[in-house]
Amino acid sequence: MTLIATPAVAAEPSLALDLDVHPVGGRIGAEIRGVRLGPDLDDSTISAINAALLRHKAIFFRGQSHLDDAAQEAFASRFGETVAHPTVPSVAGSSHLLELDSKSGTRANSWHTDVTFVEAYPKISILRGVVIPPAGGDTVWANTAEAYKRLPAPLRALADSLWAIHTNTYDYAANRSAPATDAELAYREQFTSTVYETEHPVVRVHPETGERSLVLGHFVQRFIGLSQRDSDRLKELFHDHVTRLENTVRWRWTQGDVAIWDNRATQHYAVADYDESARRVVRRATVHGDVPVGIDGRRSRALRGAPALN
């Protein structure tokens, strides 16, 4: 494979050298070419993929149509224990695979980090394009570690001191311009069939890189010690820093693409700009995460619902 001179993760500087890595955005995102994903990849390639993921936060692979549900889930298990969504049933015949189908009301078109309403939310998400609209339906990722690093010093100090309550009963209609469809309402009811609430630090320390990143997104209900009004304003302020265009990467899907992102250091947004007659189906494998630790050493705490994703 062609050698691309991209910076590697400091802890393991040699691992990324075996991959053909092409950065997509200046601060986040890289396409990796020449790798046929699957559960039978050797340990050195898995380690190299993980090193590239830690470096680039979101990585992309085209031409992976050979993967089926079982192979996707088995591949994901090479990075850790795979887990199901806590409230939404898995794909039929699969242990833990989550399907997001636009015809079933699952357009995730707001900024979020996956499943932060539980204590040990996922460390890695692996998404496979199954049905892709002819135009539109891109996904955008933001680098929350870079966002933290680039905060003005007074805002960084404020973020360091804050904790937030995350819940799956977030106001999904807050930014909607049209009434919810019946399918969206049904999915919403299923999504909140068990209510979860968890306290997370706004700034967590990454367990592999040591980087500090912002833990925010649409599951944040409010900041502890602040009113709802102040929480909403402050959340919007931090959100603007996370989602600056310079801090994001946008991926144009084709069928068979696979995207992998570090869920501990990113937010993402599925752009619902495709025609209502079109359909978008993607399937996600999730790798179990660890309980976040704040810069003061305190760990996240479940307030309601199961203590961790299971």
Rosetta blueprint (number, residue, H / E / L):
1 M L
2 T L
3 L L
4 I L
5 A L
6 T L
7 P L
8 A L
9 V L
10 A L
11 A L
12 E L
13 P L
14 S L
15 L H
16 A H
17 L H
18 D H
19 L L
20 D E
21 V E
22 H E
23 P E
24 V L
25 G L
26 G L
27 R L
28 I L
29 G L
30 A E
31 E E
32 I E
33 R E
34 G L
35 V L
36 R L
37 L L
38 G L
39 P L
40 D L
41 L L
42 D L
43 D H
44 S H
45 T H
46 I H
47 S H
48 A H
49 I H
50 N H
51 A H
52 A H
53 L H
54 L H
55 R H
56 H H
57 K L
58 A E
59 I E
60 F E
61 F E
62 R L
63 G L
64 Q L
65 S L
66 H L
67 L L
68 D L
69 D H
70 A H
71 A H
72 Q H
73 E H
74 A H
75 F H
76 A H
77 S H
78 R H
79 F H
80 G L
81 E L
82 T E
83 V L
84 A L
85 H L
86 P L
87 T L
88 V L
89 P L
90 S L
91 V L
92 A L
93 G L
94 S L
95 S L
96 H L
97 L L
98 L E
99 E E
100 L E
101 D E
102 S H
103 K H
104 S H
105 G L
106 T L
107 R L
108 A L
109 N L
110 S L
111 W L
112 H E
113 T L
114 D L
115 V L
116 T L
117 F L
118 V L
119 E L
120 A L
121 Y L
122 P L
123 K L
124 I E
125 S E
126 I E
127 L E
128 R E
129 G E
130 V E
131 V E
132 I L
133 P L
134 P L
135 A L
136 G L
137 G L
138 D L
139 T E
140 V E
141 W E
142 A E
143 N E
144 T H
145 A H
146 E H
147 A H
148 Y H
149 K H
150 R L
151 L L
152 P L
153 A H
154 P H
155 L H
156 R H
157 A H
158 L H
159 A H
160 D H
161 S H
162 L L
163 W E
164 A E
165 I E
166 H E
167 T E
168 N L
169 T L
170 Y L
171 D L
172 Y L
173 A L
174 A L
175 N L
176 R L
177 S L
178 A L
179 P L
180 A L
181 T L
182 D H
183 A H
184 E H
185 L H
186 A H
187 Y H
188 R H
189 E H
190 Q H
191 F H
192 T L
193 S L
194 T L
195 V L
196 Y L
197 E E
198 T E
199 E E
200 H E
201 P E
202 V L
203 V E
204 R E
205 V E
206 H L
207 P L
208 E L
209 T L
210 G L
211 E L
212 R E
213 S E
214 L E
215 V L
216 L L
217 G L
218 H L
219 F L
220 V E
221 Q E
222 R E
223 F E
224 I L
225 G L
226 L L
227 S L
228 Q H
229 R H
230 D H
231 S H
232 D H
233 R H
234 L H
235 K H
236 E H
237 L H
238 F H
239 H H
240 D H
241 H H
242 V H
243 T L
244 R L
245 L H
246 E H
247 N H
248 T E
249 V E
250 R E
251 W E
252 R L
253 W L
254 T L
255 Q L
256 G L
257 D L
258 V E
259 A E
260 I E
261 W E
262 D E
263 N L
264 R L
265 A L
266 T E
267 Q E
268 H E
269 Y E
270 A E
271 V L
272 A L
273 D L
274 Y L
275 D L
276 E L
277 S L
278 A L
279 R L
280 R L
281 V E
282 V E
283 R E
284 R E
285 A E
286 T E
287 V E
288 H L
289 G L
290 D L
291 V L
292 P L
293 V E
294 G E
295 I L
296 D L
297 G L
298 R L
299 R E
300 S L
301 R E
302 A E
303 L E
304 R E
305 G L
306 A L
307 P L
308 A L
309 L L
310 N L
